[in-house]
Amino acid sequence: MTNLSVRMNKEMIDELDRIADLLGVDRATIVRKIINTGIEQQKIEVAINLYQKGDTLERAANISSASLWDLLEEIKKRGITSKFDVEQEKDTYIRVFKSKSKELIDKIRNI
């Protein structure tokens, strides 16, 4: 593991210590947890931003490391629409469902 030094104001450090105490962990553990959560959330933000700019849902899911369904749910929850290409999206779903059901694949192709 590599060390990282960060400057923080006293109030932020006090808040970290308060949360760590409530959870029964040390400061380093809570800082790692908060950073990990922040990284995951930031990856989702970047992925959704790219999706809104016309990238495929599949690529956005890969960037965010979220499942296609989780990312789609997040996009829906936020009421976000995209400038996506319908054929591109159909190809994505066909790849996702290719081993599931020929009938479903045919329905997607005919949308």
C-alpha positions in Angstrom: 0.0 0.0 0.0 1.2 3.5 -0.8 0.9 6.5 1.5 -0.9 9.7 0.5 -0.7 13.0 2.4 -3.6 15.4 2.3 -4.0 18.8 3.9 -7.4 19.2 5.7 -8.9 21.8 8.0 -9.4 20.9 11.6 -13.2 20.7 11.3 -12.9 18.1 8.5 -10.5 16.0 10.6 -12.8 16.3 13.6 -15.7 15.1 11.5 -13.7 12.2 10.2 -12.7 11.2 13.8 -16.4 11.5 14.9 -17.6 9.2 12.1 -14.7 6.8 12.8 -15.6 6.7 16.5 -19.3 6.1 15.7 -18.3 3.1 13.4 -15.7 1.8 15.8 -12.8 2.1 13.3 -9.7 4.2 13.0 -9.3 7.4 11.0 -7.4 5.8 8.2 -10.1 3.1 7.7 -12.9 5.7 7.4 -10.8 7.9 5.1 -10.2 4.9 2.8 -13.9 4.0 2.8 -14.9 7.6 2.0 -12.4 7.8 -0.8 -13.5 4.4 -2.3 -17.1 5.6 -2.2 -16.2 8.9 -3.8 -14.2 7.1 -6.6 -17.1 4.8 -7.4 -19.6 7.8 -7.4 -17.2 9.8 -9.6 -16.9 7.0 -12.1 -20.7 6.9 -12.3 -20.8 10.7 -12.9 -18.3 10.5 -15.7 -20.1 7.5 -17.3 -23.5 9.3 -17.2 -21.9 12.4 -18.6 -20.5 10.5 -21.5 -23.8 8.7 -22.0 -25.6 12.1 -22.2 -23.1 13.2 -24.8 -23.9 10.2 -27.0 -21.7 7.4 -25.8 -23.3 4.0 -25.6 -24.8 2.7 -22.4 -22.4 -0.3 -22.6 -19.3 1.9 -22.7 -20.7 4.0 -19.9 -21.3 0.9 -17.8 -17.8 -0.3 -18.5 -16.3 3.0 -17.5 -18.3 3.1 -14.3 -17.7 -0.6 -13.4 -21.5 -0.7 -12.7 -23.7 -3.3 -14.3 -25.7 -2.2 -17.3 -28.9 -2.5 -15.3 -27.6 -0.6 -12.3 -26.4 2.3 -14.5 -29.6 2.3 -16.5 -31.5 2.5 -13.2 -29.4 5.4 -12.0 -30.0 7.2 -15.3 -33.7 6.6 -15.0 -33.7 7.7 -11.4 -32.1 11.0 -12.4 -34.5 11.5 -15.3 -31.7 11.8 -17.7 -32.1 11.5 -21.4 -29.4 11.0 -24.0 -28.6 11.8 -27.5 -28.1 8.1 -28.2 -28.2 6.3 -31.5 -31.1 3.8 -31.4 -29.2 1.3 -33.6 -26.2 1.5 -31.4 -28.3 0.8 -28.3 -30.1 -2.1 -30.0 -26.7 -3.6 -30.8 -25.7 -3.2 -27.1 -28.8 -5.1 -25.9 -28.4 -7.8 -28.5 -24.8 -8.4 -27.3 -26.0 -8.5 -23.7 -28.8 -10.9 -24.4 -27.2 -13.0 -27.2 -27.1 -16.2 -25.1 -30.5 -15.7 -23.4 -33.3 -15.8 -25.9 -33.5 -15.8 -29.7 -37.0 -14.5 -29.4 -35.9 -11.5 -27.3 -33.1 -10.8 -29.7 -35.6 -10.8 -32.6 -37.9 -8.4 -30.7 -35.0 -6.0 -30.1 -34.0 -6.1 -33.7 -37.6 -5.2 -34.7 -37.9 -2.2 -32.4 
